[in-house]
Amino acid sequence: MIVNPNDNIGSILNANYEVLHQNLHQIKNNFMVYEKEEQLTEHNIRVSYDLDKKYGITINKKFREELIDMCNLSEGVFESGRMKGLEQGILQGIEQGMEQGMKQGIAEGISKGVSKRNTEVAMNMLKLNMDIDTISKATELSVDKILELQGSEKASH
């Protein structure tokens, strides 16, 4: 495997683990076939020869049992790591969502509070018979909004 300096260590380790995991399962499956057939087929002889010559691994019953145990253990480790990663991802997503939601809620609350306060100030200025342009400049409300407030103030009396 060629390592890209831009890759993070997690992705490199995961890629290497996947290759190892696949190779172990291929070997395990070859032995399972060998045990089921209880005879040396051409394929099993080739696998046995390759393992012995390439890696110095002699195939016997103990080796097959240990290989099966190792493959089962690797599956458990892989699943455990996957579940832990999934759990961490969910927790991080919830935390980020809550943080973003609180920030958005605070900003929205401040905006509504300022708008409400500007409306109250405009109503008080209308009661003091101040001109609409001055009220608009002081409160940053549109002239139309102030006229609307003026109409609702007259309607409530």
Beta strands, then each sheet from edge to edge (+ up, - down):
end
